[in-house]
């Protein structure tokens, strides 16, 4: 295994859930994640909401999104990223999963509140708010990992 494989697998999973698993030779997991992503994407109208969000039509994106399906997306997406990264040899240190877990959790919270949450008086919507919350979740998870690791080393 070469030095950058965990990061490469992570980036392929960011590009599309399941691709990192294919890179790692985990074909069954890759197919499952690919099918889950496709199913959630189609049933949640995610791509349509993404286009509307990029065009600044946030209310239209909210109306287009099927929230019953969209709420699954952050967990599947971030689990695929973590799984590919870990299978490629990354994440060996204690609590390394924290950033991924809390990103998934905060991203889901972002989906839930995206119909009503306003920033400077403007709706953020079902695409941008979860993305913002994912970054907050990564920061929270890294902070928690650091605190738990310090506690682990002090014991």
N, C-alpha and C positions, 0 to 999 in steps of 0.2 A: 504494500500500500504506500503510495507516495504522500508527501507532506500535506498537500492541499486538498486531498480527497474529501474530508468532512465538509469543508467550506464549499467545494464544488457541488456535492450532493445537496447541501442546504440551498444553494442558489438555483439548482435545477428544480427543487421542490417549490421554491418561491415562484419560479416560472409557471409550473403546473403541478399540482399534487399528483404524486405517483412517479414522476420522472426521476426523482432522487432514488426511489426504490429500484427502478429499472437500472439506473447507473450502478447501484450496489448489488445487482443480481437477485434482488428480492421481487421476482416477477409477479407472484400471486398477490403480495401486498400492493405492488404497483398497480395492478389491474383493479383491485378492490378500491383503492383510493381514487383512481381515475374514474371508475364508474360512480362512486359516491360524489365526486366533484361534478361530474356531468349531470347526474340526477338532481343534485341540489341546485346547481347553476340554472338548469332549464326550468325546474319547478318554482324557483324563487324569482325568475325573470331577472337574474343578476346582470347579465350582459346589457340588457335594455336599460336597466337602472344605472349602470356604469356610464353608458353613452349619454343619457340625460344629465347625469351629474357632471360629466366633463363639459357639457354644453351649458352648465349653470342653471339647468331647469330642475331645481331640487324638489319642488313640490310634485312635479311630474314623476321624478324618480321614486318619491315616496309612494305615489299612487300606483306605480308599476310594480313595485316590490311585493312579493308574497312573503310576509314576515314569518309565517309558520315554517317555511322552508329556509329562509335566509338566516335564521338564528342558528342553524346547524353549521353554516359555512366557516365561521372563525375556528371552531374546534377541529373540524376535519382538516382545514388548511394548515393550522399550526401543528396538529398532531403529525401530519405528513412531513412537515419540515423537521420536527424533532426526531421522528423515527429515522428519516434518511440521514440526518446528521449523526445520530447515535450509531446507526448500523455502519456508517463509514469510519467509525473510530473516534468521533468527537464526543464531547460531553462526559468524559471519564471522571471529572472531579465531582465531589459531593454537591448535591443540590443544583446541578447544571440544568436540570429540566425546569427550574422555577421561572425563568424568563418566558419560556414557551407556554407553560401552564397559565401564568397570569396574563400573558398576551391574549390567549384564547378566551379567558374569562372576561377580561376588560373589553375585548372586541365584541363579545356577545352582549355585554351591557351597552356598548355603543349602538349595536343594532336595535336593542329594545328601546332606547331613548331617542333614536334618530328621528322619530316623527315629531318630536316636540322640543328637543334641545336646540337652543339658539346661542350663537356666539356673536357678540356685538350686535344683537338684534336680528341676525340672519340664521335661518335654518341651515344646518350642515348636511343633513340627509343620511340615507342608508348606506352610502359608500364612504364619504369622507369622515363622518363621526366615528364609525368603527375603526377606521385606519388610525385616526388620532388616538383613540382609546387603546389600540394595540401598542402603540409606542409608549403610552403611559404604563401599560401592563408590563412591557419589557423592562422599563425602568424600575418599576415596583418589584418585579421578580428578581432582577439583578441586585437590588438593594437587600431584599430578603435573603437571597443566596449569600451575599457578603456577610450579613449579620449572623446567619446560621453557621456559616463556615468559621467565623471568628469564635462563636460559642463552642463549636466542635473542637477547635484547636486549643481553646483555653481549658477544656475539661481534662 
